[in-house]
Structures are given as C-alpha cells and as structure tokens.
Amino acid sequence: MDGFEKQLNAVLKEIGIDTREKTEKALDDVADFLLVELKKATPKDTGRTQDSWSRSTKYKGVRYINNSAVNSNGVPIVNLLEYSSKGSPFLRRTVERLTPQIIKILKEEI
C-alpha cells in the first residue's frame, strides 16, 4: 500500500468508528426519550404498569424497551391495554405521534 492509500484507509476507519459511536448515542437518546414518553402515556390505575417500563442494551445497534407488569395469569398488562376489547390502546398511537421527534433525535446525533 502506498502512503495515500494507508492514510485514506485510516481516515475511513476513523469515520466508521465515529459513526458507530454516534449511532449508539443516538439510539440511547431515542430509547431514553421513548421510555419517558411511554411512561407518561401509559393509562394509570394503580401505577404499577406505568412504573414497570425499562430499557436495555443487549447488542450494539439495538435497544429494547420493555414493560414487565403482568396480571395474575401472567399476561402482560400492556398487551391487554393495547389489544383487549376493553383495553385502552396507547402504544402504537404514542410511537406514531412521536416518530417525527425520534427521527429528529437520530438526525441531530448522527
């Protein structure tokens, strides 16, 4: 490899590392934002479901947002709220409403 090619490869590697780091930060910011907004949007009865939101990172480039509240039969309460005939759907509506803000966060970070 000549000097130019080595320098070009070094710059491209640096850009790739910088982009990956920015992407991870953007995903953290989006997950934190969604976590707060989902807590606010969760219908409140006892507050248990509202307080059961969490986020985790298991793999690079992926964030998980979970709600661990279940009823006495082990059925996730969020599923009952979202899909039951007596439910109060809010998940899809909340994410759809927030999509422009999510995109904005991603664009600003990356």
N, C-alpha and C positions, 0 to 999 in steps of 0.2 A: 504494500500500500504506500502510495506517495503521501507527502505531508498534507496536501489539501484534503485527500480522502480521509485521512486519520482525523483531521480537525472537523470535517463535516460530520463524520460518524460520532465524534464526541459531542458536538452541538445537538445532533438529532437525539442522542441518548439523553442528554440533559433536558431537552424539551419534553421527551417522553416521560421522564421521571417527574418533572414539574407538573405535567398534565395529569398524571395519575394521582399525585398528591392533591392537586386542586379538585379533582373529581371526588376523591374520598372526603374532603372537607365539605364539598357541595352536598354530597349525599348525607353527611352528618347533619348539616344545617337543615336540609329538607325534612329529614326524619324527625329532628327536634321540633321543627315548625308544625309538622303534621301531628305529632304527639300532643302538643299543647292544644291544637285546634280540635282534634278528636275528643280530647277530654272535655272541652267546652261544649261540643256538640252532642255528647252522649246524654240521652234522657236520664234524668236523675229521679230515682225513687229513694233508695237507701244510700246511694252514692258509691256503693261497692263496685258497680260496673265502671263508673266514671273513674274510680281510683285504681282500676286494675289494668290500665294501659302501661305498656313498657316497650322499649325498643332494644334491639340487639344487633350486633355485627358478628356474623359467623364467617363470612367470606369477603374478600376485597371486592368492591363494586356492588355489594348487596347490603341493604338494611332491612330489618324485619320490624314491623310494628305489630304488637300482639295485645290481645285483651284476654286475661286469664280467668275472668269471672264465669262461673258455671252455676247452673241451677242444681237442685237436689238430685236430679237424674244424670248429672254430668254433661248436660247440653250447654254449649257456650251461650251465654245470655245475649251477646252481640248478635249471634245468628237468629235468635228468637226475635229480637228487636227489629232486625233487618228484613227477615223473610216470613215471619209468622203473620197470619191473618189478623191477629190482634196486636201486632207489633207497631213500632214507631220508626220506620226506616230513616236512617240518617247517614250511614257510612258512604254510600255511593254519592248521595247528594252533596255531602261535605267535600269529598275528594274532587268531584266535578266543579264545585264552586271555587275551590282553592287551586285548581290546575293552573290558571294564569300566574298566580303568585309562586307556585312551585317552579314553573318554567323561568320566571324572573330570577329566583334564587339561583337556579342552575346556571343561567347565562351570566349572572354577575360574578359567580365564583370561578367559572371555567373560562 
